């Protein structure tokens, strides 16, 4: 089976953005708004079980802070916070505060050279995606991706497969002709529920999660799980995609 496209998640997969990017930006937004909320690393790790920044804020306000505001007032506050957080995050990325994970740029270069299309399926905002791609890969990098599915295109959050289904429709390919790359169980479930083989590169936040459905689990793309000292290549990704696509569906 041909590998026609690589579909990347963003946060945690393209770059380890959560701890020193999004978390810091959320805290800056809280301080700017005069709130005494502070998300340390442990708290943020727990909150990552809730997909989507807006949803995460609502969950925290209700569950952790006992907010009794009406839904309308709370959503108004949350949307203001999220706008502020996005601005702080983009500033952090532009200033070089977030780097691509090992091997990501190399695999992207290999894919482009070999005619494998690139796509993104994420629950983050388009502004966050654009900032990261331009800061790490160059101003034209957004145009390297044939489809970019974000929170603007698809409202449903992972593990719902909707964003992957949207991307597959835009690429006009079958699920078994692509490979997803994710870092979390939530992302893995979204990809596999869309029928996609999925390779996992966990972060420190997701390292202990269950990845039984993954086509392969890696430390990162610069470390092959079986060939000591060698990086993962596009041919390795093709092999794992092909093997997973041939597995009987549960």
FIKOLZA-1660 file (N, C-alpha, C; in steps of 0.1 Angstrom, whole numbers, plus 5000, padded with zeros to 4 digits):
% residues 250
   i   px   py   pz ch aa at
   1 5008 4988 5000  A  X  N
   1 5000 5000 5000  A  X CA
   1 5009 5012 5000  A  X  C
   2 5005 5022 4992  A  X  N
   2 5014 5034 4990  A  X CA
   2 5011 5043 5002  A  X  C
   3 5022 5050 5006  A  X  N
   3 5020 5061 5016  A  X CA
   3 5019 5074 5008  A  X  C
   4 5006 5079 5008  A  X  N
   4 5004 5091 5000  A  X CA
   4 5005 5104 5008  A  X  C
   5 5003 5103 5022  A  X  N
   5 5003 5115 5030  A  X CA
   5 5007 5112 5044  A  X  C
   6 5014 5121 5050  A  X  N
   6 5017 5121 5065  A  X CA
   6 5008 5132 5071  A  X  C
   7 5001 5128 5081  A  X  N
   7 4992 5138 5088  A  X CA
   7 4997 5140 5102  A  X  C
   8 5002 5152 5105  A  X  N
   8 5008 5155 5118  A  X CA
   8 4998 5161 5127  A  X  C
   9 4997 5157 5140  A  X  N
   9 4992 5165 5151  A  X CA
   9 5002 5176 5153  A  X  C
  10 4999 5186 5161  A  X  N
  10 5008 5198 5163  A  X CA
  10 5014 5198 5177  A  X  C
  11 5005 5200 5187  A  X  N
  11 5010 5202 5200  A  X CA
  11 5015 5189 5206  A  X  C
  12 5028 5188 5209  A  X  N
  12 5034 5175 5214  A  X CA
  12 5040 5167 5203  A  X  C
  13 5036 5169 5191  A  X  N
  13 5040 5160 5180  A  X CA
  13 5050 5167 5171  A  X  C
  14 5046 5178 5165  A  X  N
  14 5055 5186 5157  A  X CA
  14 5065 5193 5167  A  X  C
  15 5060 5198 5178  A  X  N
  15 5069 5204 5188  A  X CA
  15 5063 5201 5202  A  X  C
  16 5072 5201 5211  A  X  N
  16 5068 5199 5225  A  X CA
  16 5063 5212 5231  A  X  C
  17 5051 5216 5227  A  X  N
  17 5047 5230 5229  A  X CA
  17 5040 5232 5243  A  X  C
  18 5036 5221 5249  A  X  N
  18 5026 5222 5260  A  X CA
  18 5033 5228 5273  A  X  C
  19 5043 5223 5278  A  X  N
  19 5049 5227 5291  A  X CA
  19 5054 5241 5290  A  X  C
  20 5062 5244 5280  A  X  N
  20 5069 5257 5280  A  X CA
  20 5064 5267 5270  A  X  C
  21 5053 5263 5263  A  X  N
  21 5046 5272 5254  A  X CA
  21 5032 5275 5258  A  X  C
  22 5023 5266 5256  A  X  N
  22 5009 5269 5260  A  X CA
  22 5007 5271 5275  A  X  C
  23 5013 5263 5283  A  X  N
  23 5011 5265 5298  A  X CA
  23 5016 5279 5302  A  X  C
  24 5027 5283 5297  A  X  N
  24 5032 5296 5301  A  X CA
  24 5023 5307 5296  A  X  C
  25 5018 5305 5283  A  X  N
  25 5009 5315 5278  A  X CA
  25 4996 5316 5285  A  X  C
  26 4990 5304 5290  A  X  N
  26 4978 5305 5298  A  X CA
  26 4981 5313 5311  A  X  C
  27 4992 5310 5317  A  X  N
  27 4995 5317 5330  A  X CA
  27 4997 5332 5327  A  X  C
  28 5003 5336 5316  A  X  N
  28 5004 5350 5313  A  X CA
  28 4990 5357 5311  A  X  C
  29 4981 5349 5304  A  X  N
  29 4967 5354 5302  A  X CA
  29 4960 5356 5315  A  X  C
  30 4962 5346 5325  A  X  N
  30 4955 5347 5338  A  X CA
  30 4960 5360 5345  A  X  C
  31 4973 5362 5345  A  X  N
  31 4979 5373 5352  A  X CA
  31 4974 5386 5346  A  X  C
  32 4974 5387 5333  A  X  N
  32 4969 5399 5326  A  X CA
  32 4955 5402 5329  A  X  C
  33 4947 5392 5332  A  X  N
  33 4933 5394 5335  A  X CA
  33 4930 5396 5350  A  X  C
  34 4941 5396 5358  A  X  N
  34 4939 5398 5372  A  X CA
  34 4934 5385 5380  A  X  C
  35 4935 5374 5374  A  X  N
  35 4931 5361 5380  A  X CA
  35 4943 5356 5388  A  X  C
  36 4940 5349 5399  A  X  N
  36 4950 5342 5407  A  X CA
  36 4952 5328 5403  A  X  C
  37 4948 5324 5391  A  X  N
  37 4950 5310 5386  A  X CA
  37 4964 5309 5382  A  X  C
  38 4970 5297 5385  A  X  N
  38 4984 5294 5381  A  X CA
  38 4984 5279 5378  A  X  C
  39 4988 5276 5366  A  X  N
  39 4989 5262 5362  A  X CA
  39 5004 5257 5362  A  X  C
  40 5007 5250 5373  A  X  N
  40 5021 5244 5373  A  X CA
  40 5021 5232 5364  A  X  C
  41 5033 5226 5363  A  X  N
  41 5035 5215 5353  A  X CA
  41 5026 5203 5356  A  X  C
  42 5025 5200 5369  A  X  N
  42 5016 5188 5373  A  X CA
  42 5002 5191 5370  A  X  C
  43 4997 5203 5374  A  X  N
  43 4983 5206 5371  A  X CA
  43 4980 5206 5356  A  X  C
  44 4989 5212 5348  A  X  N
  44 4987 5212 5334  A  X CA
  44 4987 5198 5328  A  X  C
  45 4995 5190 5333  A  X  N
  45 4995 5176 5328  A  X CA
  45 4982 5169 5330  A  X  C
  46 4975 5172 5341  A  X  N
  46 4962 5166 5344  A  X CA
  46 4952 5172 5335  A  X  C
  47 4953 5185 5332  A  X  N
  47 4943 5192 5324  A  X CA
  47 4944 5189 5309  A  X  C
  48 4955 5183 5305  A  X  N
  48 4957 5179 5291  A  X CA
  48 4947 5167 5288  A  X  C
  49 4941 5161 5298  A  X  N
  49 4931 5151 5295  A  X CA
  49 4919 5157 5289  A  X  C
  50 4917 5170 5290  A  X  N
  50 4906 5177 5283  A  X CA
  50 4912 5183 5271  A  X  C
  51 4907 5179 5259  A  X  N
  51 4912 5184 5246  A  X CA
  51 4906 5198 5243  A  X  C
  52 4914 5207 5238  A  X  N
  52 4909 5220 5234  A  X CA
  52 4911 5231 5245  A  X  C
  53 4917 5242 5242  A  X  N
  53 4920 5252 5252  A  X CA
  53 4908 5258 5258  A  X  C
  54 4897 5261 5251  A  X  N
  54 4885 5266 5256  A  X CA
  54 4878 5256 5266  A  X  C
  55 4878 5244 5261  A  X  N
  55 4872 5234 5269  A  X CA
  55 4880 5231 5282  A  X  C
  56 4893 5232 5281  A  X  N
  56 4902 5231 5293  A  X CA
  56 4899 5242 5303  A  X  C
  57 4897 5254 5298  A  X  N
  57 4895 5265 5307  A  X CA
  57 4881 5264 5314  A  X  C
  58 4871 5260 5307  A  X  N
  58 4858 5258 5313  A  X CA
  58 4858 5247 5323  A  X  C
  59 4865 5236 5320  A  X  N
  59 4866 5225 5330  A  X CA
  59 4874 5229 5342  A  X  C
  60 4884 5237 5341  A  X  N
  60 4892 5241 5352  A  X CA
  60 4883 5251 5361  A  X  C
  61 4877 5260 5355  A  X  N
  61 4868 5270 5362  A  X CA
  61 4858 5263 5370  A  X  C
  62 4851 5253 5364  A  X  N
  62 4840 5246 5370  A  X CA
  62 4845 5236 5381  A  X  C
  63 4854 5228 5377  A  X  N
  63 4858 5216 5385  A  X CA
  63 4868 5219 5395  A  X  C
  64 4878 5228 5392  A  X  N
  64 4889 5230 5401  A  X CA
  64 4888 5243 5409  A  X  C
  65 4880 5253 5403  A  X  N
  65 4878 5266 5410  A  X CA
  65 4864 5268 5415  A  X  C
  66 4855 5258 5412  A  X  N
  66 4842 5259 5417  A  X CA
  66 4834 5271 5412  A  X  C
  67 4836 5275 5400  A  X  N
  67 4829 5287 5394  A  X CA
  67 4814 5285 5394  A  X  C
  68 4806 5294 5398  A  X  N
  68 4792 5294 5398  A  X CA
  68 4786 5304 5388  A  X  C
  69 4795 5310 5380  A  X  N
  69 4790 5319 5370  A  X CA
  69 4780 5312 5360  A  X  C
  70 4772 5320 5354  A  X  N
  70 4763 5314 5344  A  X CA
  70 4772 5310 5332  A  X  C
  71 4766 5300 5324  A  X  N
  71 4774 5296 5313  A  X CA
  71 4778 5307 5303  A  X  C
  72 4769 5317 5302  A  X  N
  72 4771 5328 5293  A  X CA
  72 4783 5336 5298  A  X  C
  73 4783 5339 5311  A  X  N
  73 4794 5348 5316  A  X CA
  73 4807 5340 5317  A  X  C
  74 4806 5327 5320  A  X  N
  74 4819 5320 5320  A  X CA
  74 4825 5318 5306  A  X  C
  75 4816 5316 5296  A  X  N
  75 4821 5314 5283  A  X CA
  75 4827 5328 5278  A  X  C
  76 4821 5339 5282  A  X  N
  76 4826 5352 5278  A  X CA
  76 4840 5354 5284  A  X  C
  77 4842 5351 5296  A  X  N
  77 4855 5352 5303  A  X CA
  77 4865 5342 5296  A  X  C
  78 4861 5330 5294  A  X  N
  78 4870 5320 5288  A  X CA
  78 4875 5324 5274  A  X  C
  79 4866 5329 5266  A  X  N
  79 4870 5333 5252  A  X CA
  79 4879 5345 5253  A  X  C
  80 4877 5354 5262  A  X  N
  80 4887 5365 5264  A  X CA
  80 4901 5360 5268  A  X  C
  81 4901 5351 5278  A  X  N
  81 4913 5345 5282  A  X CA
  81 4920 5337 5271  A  X  C
  82 4912 5330 5262  A  X  N
  82 4918 5322 5252  A  X CA
  82 4924 5331 5241  A  X  C
  83 4918 5343 5238  A  X  N
  83 4923 5352 5229  A  X CA
  83 4937 5357 5234  A  X  C
  84 4937 5361 5247  A  X  N
  84 4949 5366 5253  A  X CA
  84 4960 5355 5253  A  X  C
  85 4956 5343 5256  A  X  N
  85 4966 5332 5257  A  X CA
  85 4972 5330 5243  A  X  C
  86 4964 5330 5232  A  X  N
  86 4969 5328 5219  A  X CA
  86 4979 5339 5215  A  X  C
  87 4976 5351 5219  A  X  N
  87 4985 5362 5216  A  X CA
  87 4999 5360 5223  A  X  C
  88 4998 5356 5236  A  X  N
  88 5011 5353 5243  A  X CA
  88 5018 5341 5237  A  X  C
  89 5011 5331 5233  A  X  N
  89 5017 5319 5227  A  X CA
  89 5024 5322 5214  A  X  C
  90 5017 5330 5205  A  X  N
  90 5023 5333 5192  A  X CA
  90 5036 5342 5195  A  X  C
  91 5035 5351 5204  A  X  N
  91 5047 5359 5207  A  X CA
  91 5059 5350 5212  A  X  C
  92 5056 5340 5220  A  X  N
  92 5066 5331 5225  A  X CA
  92 5072 5323 5213  A  X  C
  93 5064 5318 5204  A  X  N
  93 5069 5310 5192  A  X CA
  93 5077 5319 5183  A  X  C
  94 5072 5331 5180  A  X  N
  94 5080 5340 5171  A  X CA
  94 5093 5343 5177  A  X  C
  95 5094 5344 5190  A  X  N
  95 5107 5347 5197  A  X CA
  95 5116 5335 5198  A  X  C
  96 5112 5324 5193  A  X  N
  96 5120 5312 5193  A  X CA
  96 5119 5303 5205  A  X  C
  97 5108 5305 5213  A  X  N
  97 5106 5298 5225  A  X CA
  97 5102 5284 5223  A  X  C
  98 5098 5280 5211  A  X  N
  98 5094 5266 5209  A  X CA
  98 5101 5261 5196  A  X  C
  99 5107 5249 5198  A  X  N
  99 5114 5242 5187  A  X CA
  99 5107 5230 5183  A  X  C
 100 5110 5226 5170  A  X  N
 100 5104 5213 5165  A  X CA
 100 5111 5201 5173  A  X  C
 101 5104 5190 5174  A  X  N
 101 5109 5179 5181  A  X CA
 101 5120 5172 5172  A  X  C
 102 5129 5164 5177  A  X  N
 102 5140 5158 5169  A  X CA
 102 5134 5150 5158  A  X  C
 103 5140 5152 5146  A  X  N
 103 5137 5145 5134  A  X CA
 103 5125 5150 5126  A  X  C
 104 5117 5159 5131  A  X  N
 104 5105 5163 5125  A  X CA
 104 5109 5170 5111  A  X  C
 105 5118 5180 5112  A  X  N
 105 5121 5188 5100  A  X CA
 105 5127 5178 5089  A  X  C
 106 5136 5169 5094  A  X  N
 106 5142 5159 5085  A  X CA
 106 5131 5151 5077  A  X  C
 107 5122 5145 5085  A  X  N
 107 5111 5137 5079  A  X CA
 107 5103 5145 5069  A  X  C
 108 5100 5157 5073  A  X  N
 108 5092 5166 5064  A  X CA
 108 5099 5169 5051  A  X  C
 109 5112 5171 5052  A  X  N
 109 5121 5173 5040  A  X CA
 109 5121 5161 5032  A  X  C
 110 5122 5149 5038  A  X  N
 110 5122 5136 5030  A  X CA
 110 5108 5135 5023  A  X  C
 111 5098 5137 5030  A  X  N
 111 5084 5136 5024  A  X CA
 111 5083 5145 5012  A  X  C
 112 5086 5157 5013  A  X  N
 112 5085 5166 5002  A  X CA
 112 5093 5162 4990  A  X  C
 113 5106 5157 4993  A  X  N
 113 5115 5153 4982  A  X CA
 113 5109 5141 4975  A  X  C
 114 5102 5132 4982  A  X  N
 114 5097 5120 4976  A  X CA
 114 5082 5120 4972  A  X  C
 115 5076 5132 4973  A  X  N
 115 5063 5133 4968  A  X CA
 115 5052 5128 4977  A  X  C
 116 5055 5127 4990  A  X  N
 116 5045 5123 5000  A  X CA
 116 5039 5136 5005  A  X  C
 117 5026 5138 5004  A  X  N
 117 5019 5150 5008  A  X CA
 117 5019 5151 5023  A  X  C
 118 5018 5164 5028  A  X  N
 118 5018 5167 5042  A  X CA
 118 5005 5173 5046  A  X  C
 119 5000 5170 5058  A  X  N
 119 4988 5176 5063  A  X CA
 119 4989 5177 5078  A  X  C
 120 4980 5185 5084  A  X  N
 120 4979 5187 5098  A  X CA
 120 4965 5184 5103  A  X  C
 121 4963 5178 5114  A  X  N
 121 4950 5176 5121  A  X CA
 121 4952 5179 5136  A  X  C
 122 4946 5190 5140  A  X  N
 122 4949 5195 5153  A  X CA
 122 4936 5201 5159  A  X  C
 123 4936 5202 5173  A  X  N
 123 4925 5209 5179  A  X CA
 123 4929 5223 5183  A  X  C
 124 4941 5228 5180  A  X  N
 124 4945 5241 5183  A  X CA
 124 4941 5251 5172  A  X  C
 125 4944 5264 5174  A  X  N
 125 4939 5274 5165  A  X CA
 125 4948 5275 5153  A  X  C
 126 4943 5280 5142  A  X  N
 126 4951 5282 5130  A  X CA
 126 4963 5292 5132  A  X  C
 127 4960 5302 5141  A  X  N
 127 4971 5312 5144  A  X CA
 127 4983 5305 5150  A  X  C
 128 4980 5295 5159  A  X  N
 128 4991 5288 5166  A  X CA
 128 4999 5280 5156  A  X  C
 129 4991 5273 5147  A  X  N
 129 4998 5265 5137  A  X CA
 129 5007 5273 5128  A  X  C
 130 5001 5284 5123  A  X  N
 130 5009 5292 5113  A  X CA
 130 5021 5298 5120  A  X  C
 131 5020 5303 5132  A  X  N
 131 5031 5308 5139  A  X CA
 131 5042 5298 5141  A  X  C
 132 5039 5286 5145  A  X  N
 132 5049 5275 5147  A  X CA
 132 5056 5271 5134  A  X  C
 133 5048 5269 5123  A  X  N
 133 5054 5265 5111  A  X CA
 133 5063 5276 5105  A  X  C
 134 5059 5288 5106  A  X  N
 134 5067 5299 5100  A  X CA
 134 5080 5301 5109  A  X  C
 135 5079 5300 5122  A  X  N
 135 5090 5303 5131  A  X CA
 135 5101 5292 5130  A  X  C
 136 5096 5279 5127  A  X  N
 136 5105 5268 5128  A  X CA
 136 5110 5263 5114  A  X  C
 137 5101 5265 5104  A  X  N
 137 5104 5259 5090  A  X CA
 137 5105 5270 5079  A  X  C
 138 5101 5282 5082  A  X  N
 138 5102 5293 5073  A  X CA
 138 5089 5299 5069  A  X  C
 139 5089 5311 5063  A  X  N
 139 5076 5318 5061  A  X CA
 139 5067 5311 5051  A  X  C
 140 5073 5303 5042  A  X  N
 140 5065 5296 5032  A  X CA
 140 5060 5282 5036  A  X  C
 141 5063 5278 5048  A  X  N
 141 5061 5264 5053  A  X CA
 141 5046 5261 5053  A  X  C
 142 5037 5270 5056  A  X  N
 142 5023 5267 5056  A  X CA
 142 5018 5261 5042  A  X  C
 143 5024 5266 5032  A  X  N
 143 5021 5262 5018  A  X CA
 143 5026 5248 5015  A  X  C
 144 5034 5242 5023  A  X  N
 144 5039 5228 5021  A  X CA
 144 5028 5218 5025  A  X  C
 145 5018 5222 5032  A  X  N
 145 5008 5213 5037  A  X CA
 145 4995 5214 5029  A  X  C
 146 4991 5202 5023  A  X  N
 146 4980 5202 5014  A  X CA
 146 4967 5204 5021  A  X  C
 147 4966 5201 5034  A  X  N
 147 4954 5203 5042  A  X CA
 147 4958 5206 5056  A  X  C
 148 4952 5216 5062  A  X  N
 148 4954 5220 5076  A  X CA
 148 4941 5220 5083  A  X  C
 149 4938 5210 5091  A  X  N
 149 4925 5210 5099  A  X CA
 149 4928 5215 5113  A  X  C
 150 4921 5225 5117  A  X  N
 150 4923 5231 5130  A  X CA
 150 4909 5233 5137  A  X  C
 151 4909 5239 5149  A  X  N
 151 4897 5242 5156  A  X CA
 151 4888 5251 5148  A  X  C
 152 4893 5259 5139  A  X  N
 152 4885 5267 5130  A  X CA
 152 4877 5259 5120  A  X  C
 153 4882 5248 5116  A  X  N
 153 4876 5240 5105  A  X CA
 153 4866 5230 5112  A  X  C
 154 4870 5224 5123  A  X  N
 154 4862 5213 5129  A  X CA
 154 4861 5216 5144  A  X  C
 155 4848 5217 5148  A  X  N
 155 4845 5221 5162  A  X CA
 155 4848 5209 5172  A  X  C
 156 4845 5197 5167  A  X  N
 156 4846 5185 5176  A  X CA
 156 4861 5183 5179  A  X  C
 157 4864 5180 5192  A  X  N
 157 4877 5178 5197  A  X CA
 157 4881 5163 5197  A  X  C
 158 4894 5160 5196  A  X  N
 158 4899 5147 5197  A  X CA
 158 4895 5142 5211  A  X  C
 159 4892 5130 5214  A  X  N
 159 4893 5118 5205  A  X CA
 159 4883 5116 5194  A  X  C
 160 4874 5125 5192  A  X  N
 160 4865 5125 5181  A  X CA
 160 4873 5125 5168  A  X  C
 161 4870 5116 5158  A  X  N
 161 4879 5116 5146  A  X CA
 161 4876 5126 5136  A  X  C
 162 4867 5136 5139  A  X  N
 162 4862 5145 5129  A  X CA
 162 4873 5153 5121  A  X  C
 163 4883 5157 5129  A  X  N
 163 4893 5165 5122  A  X CA
 163 4901 5157 5112  A  X  C
 164 4904 5144 5116  A  X  N
 164 4911 5135 5106  A  X CA
 164 4902 5132 5094  A  X  C
 165 4889 5130 5096  A  X  N
 165 4880 5128 5085  A  X CA
 165 4880 5140 5076  A  X  C
 166 4880 5152 5082  A  X  N
 166 4880 5164 5074  A  X CA
 166 4892 5165 5065  A  X  C
 167 4904 5162 5071  A  X  N
 167 4917 5162 5064  A  X CA
 167 4917 5152 5053  A  X  C
 168 4912 5140 5055  A  X  N
 168 4912 5129 5045  A  X CA
 168 4903 5133 5033  A  X  C
 169 4892 5140 5036  A  X  N
 169 4883 5145 5026  A  X CA
 169 4890 5155 5017  A  X  C
 170 4897 5164 5023  A  X  N
 170 4905 5174 5016  A  X CA
 170 4916 5168 5007  A  X  C
 171 4922 5158 5013  A  X  N
 171 4933 5151 5005  A  X CA
 171 4927 5142 4994  A  X  C
 172 4915 5138 4996  A  X  N
 172 4908 5129 4986  A  X CA
 172 4916 5115 4985  A  X  C
 173 4919 5110 4997  A  X  N
 173 4925 5097 4998  A  X CA
 173 4918 5088 5008  A  X  C
 174 4921 5075 5008  A  X  N
 174 4915 5066 5017  A  X CA
 174 4924 5066 5030  A  X  C
 175 4918 5062 5041  A  X  N
 175 4925 5063 5054  A  X CA
 175 4938 5054 5054  A  X  C
 176 4937 5042 5047  A  X  N
 176 4949 5033 5047  A  X CA
 176 4960 5038 5038  A  X  C
 177 4958 5049 5031  A  X  N
 177 4969 5054 5023  A  X CA
 177 4977 5066 5029  A  X  C
 178 4974 5068 5042  A  X  N
 178 4980 5079 5050  A  X CA
 178 4985 5073 5063  A  X  C
 179 4993 5081 5070  A  X  N
 179 4998 5077 5083  A  X CA
 179 4997 5090 5092  A  X  C
 180 4991 5088 5104  A  X  N
 180 4990 5099 5113  A  X CA
 180 5002 5098 5123  A  X  C
 181 5006 5110 5128  A  X  N
 181 5017 5110 5138  A  X CA
 181 5011 5118 5150  A  X  C
 182 5011 5112 5162  A  X  N
 182 5005 5118 5174  A  X CA
 182 5014 5116 5186  A  X  C
 183 5010 5122 5197  A  X  N
 183 5018 5121 5209  A  X CA
 183 5010 5116 5221  A  X  C
 184 4997 5115 5220  A  X  N
 184 4989 5112 5231  A  X CA
 184 4978 5101 5228  A  X  C
 185 4973 5095 5238  A  X  N
 185 4962 5086 5236  A  X CA
 185 4950 5092 5230  A  X  C
 186 4947 5104 5234  A  X  N
 186 4935 5111 5228  A  X CA
 186 4937 5112 5213  A  X  C
 187 4949 5116 5209  A  X  N
 187 4952 5118 5195  A  X CA
 187 4952 5104 5188  A  X  C
 188 4958 5094 5194  A  X  N
 188 4958 5081 5188  A  X CA
 188 4944 5076 5186  A  X  C
 189 4935 5078 5195  A  X  N
 189 4921 5073 5194  A  X CA
 189 4914 5081 5182  A  X  C
 190 4917 5094 5181  A  X  N
 190 4911 5101 5170  A  X CA
 190 4915 5096 5157  A  X  C
 191 4928 5093 5155  A  X  N
 191 4934 5088 5143  A  X CA
 191 4928 5074 5139  A  X  C
 192 4929 5065 5149  A  X  N
 192 4925 5052 5146  A  X CA
 192 4910 5051 5144  A  X  C
 193 4902 5059 5151  A  X  N
 193 4887 5059 5148  A  X CA
 193 4884 5064 5134  A  X  C
 194 4893 5072 5128  A  X  N
 194 4892 5076 5114  A  X CA
 194 4897 5065 5105  A  X  C
 195 4902 5054 5110  A  X  N
 195 4908 5043 5102  A  X CA
 195 4922 5045 5099  A  X  C
 196 4929 5054 5105  A  X  N
 196 4943 5057 5101  A  X CA
 196 4953 5049 5109  A  X  C
 197 4963 5043 5103  A  X  N
 197 4975 5039 5111  A  X CA
 197 4981 5051 5118  A  X  C
 198 4987 5049 5129  A  X  N
 198 4992 5060 5137  A  X CA
 198 5005 5056 5144  A  X  C
 199 5015 5065 5142  A  X  N
 199 5028 5063 5150  A  X CA
 199 5028 5073 5161  A  X  C
 200 5033 5069 5173  A  X  N
 200 5032 5077 5185  A  X CA
 200 5046 5081 5189  A  X  C
 201 5048 5094 5192  A  X  N
 201 5060 5099 5198  A  X CA
 201 5056 5107 5211  A  X  C
 202 5055 5100 5222  A  X  N
 202 5050 5106 5234  A  X CA
 202 5059 5117 5240  A  X  C
 203 5053 5126 5247  A  X  N
 203 5061 5136 5255  A  X CA
 203 5061 5131 5270  A  X  C
 204 5067 5139 5278  A  X  N
 204 5068 5136 5292  A  X CA
 204 5054 5136 5298  A  X  C
 205 5045 5143 5293  A  X  N
 205 5031 5144 5298  A  X CA
 205 5023 5131 5294  A  X  C
 206 5027 5125 5283  A  X  N
 206 5019 5113 5278  A  X CA
 206 5026 5100 5279  A  X  C
 207 5038 5100 5284  A  X  N
 207 5047 5088 5283  A  X CA
 207 5040 5075 5289  A  X  C
 208 5032 5077 5300  A  X  N
 208 5026 5066 5307  A  X CA
 208 5013 5061 5301  A  X  C
 209 5008 5067 5290  A  X  N
 209 4995 5064 5285  A  X CA
 209 4995 5051 5277  A  X  C
 210 4984 5046 5274  A  X  N
 210 4982 5033 5267  A  X CA
 210 4982 5036 5252  A  X  C
 211 4992 5030 5245  A  X  N
 211 4993 5032 5231  A  X CA
 211 4992 5018 5223  A  X  C
 212 4983 5009 5228  A  X  N
 212 4983 4996 5223  A  X CA
 212 4979 4996 5208  A  X  C
 213 4971 5006 5204  A  X  N
 213 4966 5006 5190  A  X CA
 213 4976 5012 5180  A  X  C
 214 4987 5017 5185  A  X  N
 214 4997 5024 5176  A  X CA
 214 5004 5014 5167  A  X  C
 215 5007 5019 5155  A  X  N
 215 5015 5011 5145  A  X CA
 215 5030 5010 5150  A  X  C
 216 5034 5020 5157  A  X  N
 216 5048 5020 5163  A  X CA
 216 5048 5031 5174  A  X  C
 217 5056 5029 5184  A  X  N
 217 5058 5039 5195  A  X CA
 217 5073 5042 5195  A  X  C
 218 5076 5055 5194  A  X  N
 218 5090 5060 5193  A  X CA
 218 5093 5069 5204  A  X  C
 219 5106 5071 5208  A  X  N
 219 5110 5082 5216  A  X CA
 219 5108 5095 5209  A  X  C
 220 5114 5095 5197  A  X  N
 220 5112 5106 5187  A  X CA
 220 5116 5101 5174  A  X  C
 221 5115 5110 5164  A  X  N
 221 5119 5105 5150  A  X CA
 221 5134 5104 5147  A  X  C
 222 5142 5108 5157  A  X  N
 222 5156 5107 5155  A  X CA
 222 5161 5094 5162  A  X  C
 223 5152 5086 5168  A  X  N
 223 5157 5074 5175  A  X CA
 223 5148 5062 5170  A  X  C
 224 5154 5053 5162  A  X  N
 224 5147 5041 5157  A  X CA
 224 5145 5032 5169  A  X  C
 225 5133 5026 5170  A  X  N
 225 5131 5017 5182  A  X CA
 225 5138 5004 5182  A  X  C
 226 5143 5000 5170  A  X  N
 226 5150 4987 5168  A  X CA
 226 5164 4988 5163  A  X  C
 227 5167 4999 5157  A  X  N
 227 5181 5001 5151  A  X CA
 227 5188 5011 5159  A  X  C
 228 5196 5007 5169  A  X  N
 228 5203 5015 5178  A  X CA
 228 5212 5025 5171  A  X  C
 229 5210 5038 5174  A  X  N
 229 5218 5049 5168  A  X CA
 229 5214 5054 5155  A  X  C
 230 5203 5048 5150  A  X  N
 230 5198 5053 5136  A  X CA
 230 5185 5060 5138  A  X  C
 231 5183 5070 5129  A  X  N
 231 5170 5077 5129  A  X CA
 231 5159 5070 5122  A  X  C
 232 5147 5074 5124  A  X  N
 232 5136 5069 5117  A  X CA
 232 5135 5076 5103  A  X  C
 233 5133 5068 5093  A  X  N
 233 5133 5074 5079  A  X CA
 233 5119 5072 5073  A  X  C
 234 5116 5078 5062  A  X  N
 234 5104 5077 5055  A  X CA
 234 5101 5063 5052  A  X  C
 235 5111 5055 5048  A  X  N
 235 5109 5041 5045  A  X CA
 235 5104 5033 5058  A  X  C
 236 5109 5037 5070  A  X  N
 236 5104 5031 5082  A  X CA
 236 5089 5034 5084  A  X  C
 237 5085 5046 5082  A  X  N
 237 5071 5050 5083  A  X CA
 237 5063 5043 5073  A  X  C
 238 5068 5041 5061  A  X  N
 238 5060 5034 5051  A  X CA
 238 5058 5019 5056  A  X  C
 239 5068 5013 5061  A  X  N
 239 5067 4999 5066  A  X CA
 239 5057 4998 5077  A  X  C
 240 5057 5007 5087  A  X  N
 240 5047 5006 5098  A  X CA
 240 5033 5009 5093  A  X  C
 241 5032 5019 5084  A  X  N
 241 5019 5022 5078  A  X CA
 241 5013 5010 5071  A  X  C
 242 5022 5003 5063  A  X  N
 242 5017 4991 5055  A  X CA
 242 5013 4980 5064  A  X  C
 243 5021 4977 5074  A  X  N
 243 5018 4966 5084  A  X CA
 243 5005 4969 5091  A  X  C
 244 5003 4981 5096  A  X  N
 244 4991 4985 5103  A  X CA
 244 4979 4984 5094  A  X  C
 245 4980 4988 5082  A  X  N
 245 4969 4988 5072  A  X CA
 245 4964 4974 5069  A  X  C
 246 4973 4964 5071  A  X  N
 246 4969 4950 5068  A  X CA
 246 4964 4943 5080  A  X  C
 247 4964 4949 5092  A  X  N
 247 4959 4943 5104  A  X CA
 247 4944 4941 5103  A  X  C
 248 4939 4930 5108  A  X  N
 248 4924 4929 5109  A  X CA
 248 4918 4939 5118  A  X  C
 249 4907 4945 5114  A  X  N
 249 4901 4955 5122  A  X CA
 249 4893 4949 5134  A  X  C
 250 4895 4954 5146  A  X  N
 250 4888 4949 5157  A  X CA
 250 4873 4951 5156  A  X  C
% end
